[in-house]
């Protein structure tokens, strides 16, 4: 009987960035700091505020929000918006 080496292998840490996306910080053209989260695959349809186009189910895109809100951090998170990646990158050039 052969002994499996499956359980003797080194365990790799779970790559949550690959699964959930990753969050980075950017400064907007308005001078406010934004949290930007990359989404690998949309779970539902969204309207992009940059072009008013549809972000389709399964499409990779960005979610952006600011915690610098008059009504607090949670209010900024509630006002987050889903953007096409190209629209988010181009927003400062308009």
Phi, psi and omega per residue, in radians:
X1 nan 2.222 3.125
X2 -1.453 2.505 3.094
X3 -1.632 2.254 -3.135
X4 -1.239 2.412 3.077
X5 -1.625 0.072 -3.097
X6 -0.973 -0.739 -3.063
X7 -1.518 -0.100 3.117
X8 -1.687 -0.075 3.113
X9 -1.254 2.688 3.071
X10 -1.231 2.350 -3.127
X11 -1.455 2.208 3.083
X12 -1.478 2.465 3.086
X13 -1.163 2.603 3.128
X14 -1.175 2.260 3.137
X15 -1.577 1.535 -3.102
X16 -1.215 -0.461 3.097
X17 -1.115 -0.674 3.137
X18 -1.179 -0.665 -3.088
X19 -1.398 -0.863 -3.015
X20 -1.712 -0.181 -3.008
X21 1.623 -3.040 -3.118
X22 -2.388 2.677 -3.132
X23 -1.971 2.326 3.094
X24 -2.255 2.920 3.117
X25 -1.951 2.407 3.115
X26 -2.399 2.664 3.048
X27 -1.705 2.194 3.140
X28 -1.411 2.959 3.132
X29 -1.149 -0.303 3.069
X30 -1.480 0.014 3.100
X31 1.499 -0.070 3.139
X32 -1.512 2.675 3.122
X33 -1.538 2.268 -3.137
X34 -1.994 2.511 2.943
X35 -1.631 2.297 -3.122
X36 -2.198 2.173 -3.104
X37 -2.032 2.177 3.111
X38 -1.483 2.246 3.116
X39 -1.878 2.219 -3.127
X40 -1.249 -0.658 -3.038
X41 -2.631 2.054 -3.129
X42 -1.154 2.395 3.125
X43 -1.539 -0.360 3.083
X44 -2.600 3.099 -3.120
X45 -1.468 2.508 3.104
X46 -2.333 2.792 3.037
X47 -1.829 2.164 -3.139
X48 -1.326 2.210 3.119
X49 -1.253 -0.248 -3.137
X50 -1.358 -0.698 -3.068
X51 -2.214 -0.049 -3.076
X52 1.099 0.281 3.079
X53 -1.516 2.990 -3.105
X54 -1.610 2.361 2.949
X55 -1.646 1.997 -3.025
X56 -1.386 2.803 3.050
X57 -1.058 2.311 3.131
X58 1.588 -0.137 -3.083
X59 -1.485 2.370 3.059
X60 -1.267 2.513 -3.113
X61 -2.854 -3.111 -3.133
X62 -2.000 2.533 2.997
X63 -2.037 2.215 -3.075
X64 -2.235 2.509 3.075
X65 -2.734 2.824 3.066
X66 -2.089 2.522 3.081
X67 -1.638 -0.013 3.102
X68 -1.582 1.404 -3.067
X69 -2.217 2.519 3.141
X70 -0.998 -0.569 -3.057
X71 -1.744 0.243 3.060
X72 1.782 3.009 -3.074
X73 -1.059 -0.744 -3.108
X74 -1.121 -0.632 3.111
X75 -1.124 -0.700 3.089
X76 -1.099 -0.689 3.117
X77 -1.162 -0.653 3.097
X78 -1.149 -0.473 -3.107
X79 -1.629 0.276 3.137
X80 -1.105 2.657 -3.097
X81 -2.270 2.592 3.114
X82 -1.706 2.204 -3.071
X83 -2.136 2.557 2.877
X84 -1.063 2.527 -3.128
X85 -1.023 -0.761 -3.133
X86 -1.149 -0.665 3.127
X87 -1.167 -0.696 3.124
X88 -1.124 -0.728 3.141
X89 -1.188 -0.584 -3.063
X90 -1.533 -0.121 -2.999
X91 -1.047 -0.534 -3.125
X92 -1.387 -0.183 -3.079
X93 -1.726 0.120 -3.100
X94 -1.573 nan nan
